[in-house]
Amino acid sequence: MIKILDLCYARLGTEDLDATFQFATEKLGLQLVRRDGDRAYVRCGVRDHDLCYISGDPKDHVLGFEVTDERALETAYSDLSAAGFTVRHGDGEECADRRVLAFISFQDPSGNVFDLAVRPHKATRRYFPSRDAGITEFSHVGLRTTDARRDEAFWTTYFNIRPNDWIGDAGLLSFDAVHHRIALFPADRPGIQHINFQVEALDDVMRSFYFMTSQQVKIVFGPGRHATSGATFLYFEGPDGMIYEYSNGVRIIDDPNYRPRQFPFTPDAFCVWGAKPDIPEFRN
């Protein structure tokens, strides 16, 4: 079984790099790490970068995970190849671009693209945001899936990933104590569906609601509270239609006897306060 340690980064194509990194710093509250040609790297914590925006097709997305060492990476390469998946090693230039020692790349059955990386760089200075949004962590992603049960089986078969809850067929999956690190939402195409940042307090969720509203940023869901993770949340839309989420109070599961729960695919399962989502994958 391939052991994932942590999220590394997300790499997102964008049609307008200037507008996107401006949104990420001035609205979202991330720190610009560097601009490098057609790339902009931003962060919200101890990693060298959390997101890398790349000029190009906004449908091009890559999610990076960290594994233990090069031996684990080669074992993952062999296991995935033997299972019939196409896997490739990143070259030196690609490793330098990602700030990792080594990585392999593969796709899940829906066509989502992933990296498994070794020794991703850490930041040498503390995170200093351009806007105090209260962000503490790049915590999880929502992924589009063309077959949620099939893709859940992929992750739980080959990786140290388990389901902690379901909303309909949408699996909320994790590799550690956090309620979910990946959420699989049925859709007609692959891609990262939303990017989540944890914030320090409910006050940060509400302050950002009023800030985003004043800045005419489109709120697409919330404020609200999830029935599954218990987190309070706010979803809003950035450039290229990418959805970002702030949330606070996500459930930590440290009970070895915890049993995953099945929720119906209804608005109440997404928000116990009664907020209604303006997000295609969250609607029946």
C-alpha positions in Angstrom: 0.0 0.0 0.0 1.3 3.5 -0.9 1.6 5.6 2.2 0.7 9.3 1.7 2.1 11.6 4.3 0.7 15.0 3.4 -0.5 17.3 0.7 2.3 19.1 -1.2 0.8 21.5 -3.7 -1.7 22.1 -6.3 -0.8 23.3 -9.8 -3.5 25.2 -11.6 -3.6 26.5 -15.2 -5.0 30.0 -15.7 -5.9 32.2 -18.6 -4.7 35.4 -16.9 -1.8 34.9 -14.6 -1.6 38.5 -13.4 -5.3 38.6 -12.4 -5.1 35.2 -10.8 -2.1 35.8 -8.5 -3.5 39.3 -7.7 -6.7 37.6 -6.5 -4.7 35.0 -4.6 -2.8 37.6 -2.7 -5.2 40.6 -2.3 -8.5 38.6 -1.9 -7.6 35.1 -0.8 -4.8 36.2 1.5 -1.9 34.1 0.2 1.7 35.2 0.1 3.4 35.6 -3.3 6.6 33.5 -3.0 8.0 34.3 -6.5 7.1 35.0 -10.1 9.1 32.8 -12.6 8.1 33.4 -16.2 4.7 31.9 -16.8 4.4 30.8 -13.2 3.4 32.4 -9.9 3.9 30.5 -6.6 1.9 31.4 -3.5 1.8 29.9 0.0 -0.1 30.0 3.3 2.2 28.2 5.7 5.4 26.3 6.1 5.7 24.9 2.6 7.8 26.5 -0.1 4.5 27.0 -1.9 1.0 25.6 -1.7 -0.4 26.7 -5.1 1.4 27.2 -8.4 -0.5 29.1 -11.0 0.6 28.5 -14.6 -0.3 30.4 -17.7 -2.3 28.0 -19.9 -5.4 25.9 -20.0 -7.5 26.5 -16.8 -8.6 22.9 -17.0 -5.0 21.7 -16.4 -4.8 20.7 -12.7 -2.2 18.7 -10.8 -2.4 17.7 -7.1 0.8 16.7 -5.3 1.2 14.4 -2.3 4.3 13.7 -0.2 5.6 10.2 0.3 8.4 9.1 2.7 11.5 8.6 0.6 12.8 7.5 -2.8 12.4 3.8 -2.0 8.7 4.4 -1.3 8.5 6.4 -4.5 9.9 3.5 -6.6 7.7 1.0 -4.8 4.7 3.2 -5.7 5.9 3.4 -9.3 6.1 -0.4 -9.5 2.8 -1.0 -7.8 0.8 1.4 -10.0 2.5 0.2 -13.2 1.8 -3.4 -12.3 -1.9 -2.5 -11.8 -2.0 -1.1 -15.3 -1.7 2.6 -14.7 0.5 4.8 -16.8 3.2 6.3 -14.5 6.2 8.5 -15.4 9.2 9.9 -13.5 9.6 13.7 -13.4 12.9 14.9 -14.9 15.3 17.3 -13.3 13.8 20.5 -14.7 10.3 19.4 -13.5 11.6 18.6 -10.0 13.2 22.0 -9.8 10.0 23.6 -10.9 8.1 21.8 -8.1 10.8 22.2 -5.5 11.0 18.5 -4.8 13.8 15.9 -4.8 11.9 13.5 -7.0 8.4 12.7 -8.1 6.3 10.4 -10.2 3.1 11.4 -12.0 -0.1 9.4 -12.7 -3.8 9.7 -13.3 -6.8 8.3 -11.5 -9.5 6.5 -13.5 -11.3 9.8 -14.1 -8.2 11.4 -15.6 -7.3 13.6 -12.6 -3.5 14.1 -12.5 -1.4 13.6 -9.4 2.2 13.7 -8.3 3.8 11.7 -5.6 6.8 13.7 -4.4 9.8 13.2 -2.1 11.2 15.9 0.1 9.3 18.9 -0.9 11.0 22.1 0.1 9.9 24.0 3.2 9.9 27.8 3.5 12.8 29.5 5.1 10.7 32.3 6.6 7.4 32.4 8.2 4.2 33.0 6.2 3.4 36.7 5.9 0.1 37.3 4.1 -0.9 40.4 2.2 -4.3 40.1 3.7 -5.1 38.7 7.2 -7.6 36.1 6.3 -6.7 33.9 9.3 -5.5 31.1 7.1 -3.7 28.3 9.0 -3.4 25.5 6.4 -4.0 24.3 2.8 -6.1 21.4 4.0 -8.0 19.6 1.3 -9.4 19.6 -2.3 -12.6 18.6 -3.8 -12.1 16.5 -6.9 -14.4 15.9 -9.8 -15.0 12.2 -10.6 -16.9 10.6 -13.4 -17.5 7.5 -11.3 -17.2 8.2 -7.5 -17.4 4.6 -6.4 -14.8 3.5 -8.9 -12.4 6.3 -7.9 -12.9 5.7 -4.2 -12.0 2.0 -4.8 -8.8 3.2 -6.6 -7.7 5.3 -3.6 -8.6 2.8 -0.9 -7.1 -0.1 -2.8 -3.7 1.3 -3.6 -3.2 4.1 -0.9 -3.5 4.5 2.8 -6.8 6.3 2.3 -10.1 5.5 3.9 -13.7 7.0 3.6 -14.9 8.8 6.7 -18.3 9.7 5.4 -20.4 9.8 2.2 -22.9 12.3 0.8 -24.7 10.2 -1.7 -21.9 8.6 -3.7 -19.5 11.5 -2.8 -16.8 10.0 -0.6 -15.0 12.1 1.9 -11.6 10.5 2.2 -8.5 10.9 4.3 -5.0 9.6 4.9 -4.7 11.0 8.5 -6.9 12.2 11.4 -8.4 15.1 9.5 -12.0 14.3 8.5 -11.2 14.6 4.7 -8.3 15.5 2.6 -10.0 14.5 -0.7 -13.7 14.8 -1.5 -14.9 13.0 -4.6 -17.8 14.8 -6.3 -19.7 13.2 -9.2 -19.2 15.3 -12.4 -18.9 14.9 -16.2 -15.2 15.7 -16.3 -12.1 15.5 -14.1 -10.4 18.4 -12.3 -10.0 20.1 -9.0 -13.5 21.2 -8.0 -12.5 23.4 -5.0 -9.5 24.2 -2.8 -9.9 24.4 1.0 -8.0 26.6 3.4 -8.5 26.2 7.2 -8.8 29.5 9.1 -8.2 30.1 12.7 -11.7 30.9 14.0 -15.4 31.3 13.0 -14.8 35.1 13.2 -12.4 34.7 10.2 -15.1 32.9 8.2 -17.5 35.7 8.9 -15.0 38.6 8.4 -14.1 37.1 5.0 -17.8 36.8 4.1 -18.2 40.6 4.5 -14.9 41.3 2.9 -15.6 39.2 -0.2 -19.0 40.7 -0.5 -17.6 44.2 -0.3 -15.1 43.3 -3.0 -17.8 41.9 -5.3 -16.4 38.4 -5.1 -19.1 35.9 -5.9 -20.2 33.9 -2.9 -21.3 30.5 -4.0 -22.1 28.8 -0.7 -22.4 29.8 2.9 -21.7 30.9 5.4 -22.8 27.5 6.8 -21.8 24.4 8.7 -21.2 21.0 7.1 -23.1 18.0 8.6 -20.2 15.7 7.9 -17.1 17.4 9.1 -18.8 19.8 11.5 -16.8 22.7 10.0 -18.2 26.2 9.4 -17.5 27.3 5.8 -17.6 29.9 3.1 -17.2 29.1 -0.6 -16.4 31.8 -3.2 -15.4 31.9 -6.8 -12.1 33.1 -8.1 -10.6 33.5 -11.6 -11.2 30.7 -14.2 -14.2 29.6 -12.2 -12.1 28.0 -9.5 -13.9 27.6 -6.2 -12.1 28.4 -2.9 -13.3 27.5 0.6 -12.4 28.9 4.0 -13.5 26.6 6.9 -12.9 26.3 10.6 -13.4 23.5 13.1 -13.0 20.4 10.8 -13.6 17.2 12.6 -10.5 15.3 13.8 -11.0 11.6 13.9 -8.8 9.9 16.5 -11.2 7.1 17.5 -10.1 3.8 16.0 -13.7 2.6 16.2 -15.2 5.4 14.2 -17.6 4.2 11.6 -18.1 6.2 8.3 -21.7 7.6 8.0 -23.9 7.7 5.0 -25.7 11.0 4.3 -28.3 11.7 1.6 -27.3 13.9 -1.3 -29.5 16.8 -0.2 -28.8 20.5 0.7 -29.2 19.6 4.4 -26.3 17.2 4.2 -24.1 19.9 2.8 -25.2 22.6 5.3 -27.1 22.1 8.6 -27.8 25.9 8.8 -29.8 25.9 5.6 -27.5 27.6 3.1 -28.0 26.5 -0.5 -25.0 25.9 -2.8 -24.6 27.6 -6.1 -22.0 24.9 -7.1 -23.0 22.4 -9.8 -21.4 19.4 -8.1 -23.3 20.1 -4.8 -26.7 20.1 -6.5 -28.8 17.1 -7.5 
